[in-house]
């Protein structure tokens, strides 16, 4: 069973994978429960993303670099991430807004002191980061408690653009949407993220409009310096990749075949 293989190789996986606001044992138990079910579909996007992280983490730093290249949509000669971050929490860029739970992140990232799941920018001259928003069948959330117009994609974009350490920021920022292929470039749109991604891609004005319309005050503290967001837009790249493309490129390892087999068995979105 896949769950047993992951348990067996946990130490190897965790040399490259950092799990934040999630628990390894609880994730594995969910995999076990699903493996026992007689059903063709599985819509737990956290588990699908967890498998991606484990599959590439098994290959160590080279696996993290391969995953980073796929998520950025191009080969980044300066982007050589050594770690994969799952369910990590950057400092919120807005007051009254809780931490954004990043489904997946790579790049110049370090743990934030005094936290179990918090992350900060790991300063480098050529620092590059990639923050991912992962969706299976669910849509992006369209509001937060104190702002009914704030959508989840612009929230992740703002977190990426303001990610910092001591008022130092990455020079390259990638935000990647990960969904089943059936929702990529679909002529029939059924998800808000399909519209917002299309609206934001290559359109700085649209993103700045939604950011400036946020009713929440910008976070400005000794720990966090809110930057000139319009100037930061120049380093942003938006990307969209299918889960299927990530699964088909998982490096060969003692767990890769079982992960891909699980994906074939329970991915009803392709059928």
Order of alpha helices (4+ residues) and beta strands (2+ residues): alpha-alpha-beta-alpha-alpha-alpha-beta-beta-beta-beta-beta-beta-beta-alpha-beta-beta-beta-alpha-alpha-alpha-beta-alpha-alpha
